[in-house]
Amino acid sequence: MSAKKALSDAWERHHNVGRSAGPGPAQELFTDNDPATTIKGCGFRNAAVAARTIELAQQPGCRYKTYWTIRAMRERAARHPHQSESMRTAIAVFDSWLEQRAGSATELPAEEAAAERAQREVLATSFANAHARRNCSSDQEFARVAREDRTDSLAVLRRAAVAASACLSPSSPSGALIGLPGAKGKFAFRATSFVALFGGPGEHGYGSHTCLRAHAVSLPRYRCVCGYRGAHRIDVVRDSREELQLGTRFPFQQFALDWVGASQEAHFLHAHMAVAGGQGAGGSKAGARGGRVGPGACSGSQPSILAFVKRSASLRADSDAGEADQDQKRRRCEQPDV
């Protein structure tokens, strides 16, 4: 039996689908058992998303599980209770890749696969992965903590973005927003919530996640040498409101932030403001309105703060539950992460 055939059979037995399936329903097709290792942005909404999924799944760090990722997305689309025509085009993209793979003799060298698996184990056993399925007593507990982490991550980021944006001076030039220095710019961000939103080191649909210690010694993007205890950088280069499901009223369209695991704190480095009244998915461009924040930008009374808070009233804490509700509905529709 070829290595590719063995891998396919192992996948089908694990998920109870295909030729190797036994009695009963499919297993673990819609779960993300290790949030700290996830690549965000995979999905099956349409052919373009399927093509991006294939690209993300073939990056270094994911090659040992490329087949598992793409096959999982294909089966999710095929079993979706409200399958659309655009999902069927995604299935065709996945099927084309699977057929080409079956006819190819190319295999990932064993030593490279072993290195990627070893890195995954570092992330999977880290404190940031405390809410993994393996650490939960039941599927119900796992679903509950995953939902709580996701809700917390959205609430934390929304509040921090409002606070940072409220400190903009109306006379500041357009351009990048630089995070506040010291404690003024930092906000608490739990490790389990951080990985629930941003996944593990690597390239993602939203942009990239980098372990800065690994980057300092020129290691590949997927590498992490700190076990989530050091500094990690998030660069969101696509529309955060759509890619991270932060909602159309989130003030930043693109942003970068640093997160430090030892203290479980983060701060924004810079951001591009969203166009006021702009549309979330695919239609809006980076706004011309922007500014720079420097030392003391939030000290004293600033006219812009009250105006901004009024415009962002929907982002206050009591709106987080409603936004999280909508987020859960979208995620049930696609279940995009692997």
Buried (B, 14 or more C-beta within 10 A) or exposed (E): EEEBEEBBBEBBBEBBBBEBBEEEEBBEBBBBBBBBBBBBBBBBBBBEBBBBBBEBBEBBBBBBBBBBBBBBBBBBBBEBEEBEEBBBBBBBBBBEBBEEBEEEEEEEEEEEBEBBEEBBEBBBBBEBBBBBBEEBEEEEEBEEBBBBBBBBBBBBBBBBBBBBBBBBBEEBEEEBBBBBBEEBBBBEBBBBBBBBBBBBBBBBBBBBBBBBBBBEEEBBBBBBBBBBBBBBBBBBBBBBBBBBBBBBBBBBBBBBBBBBBEEBBBBBBBBBBBBEEBEBEEEBEBBEBBBBBEEEBBEEEBEBBEEBBEBBEBBEEEBBEEBBEEBBEEBEBBBBBB
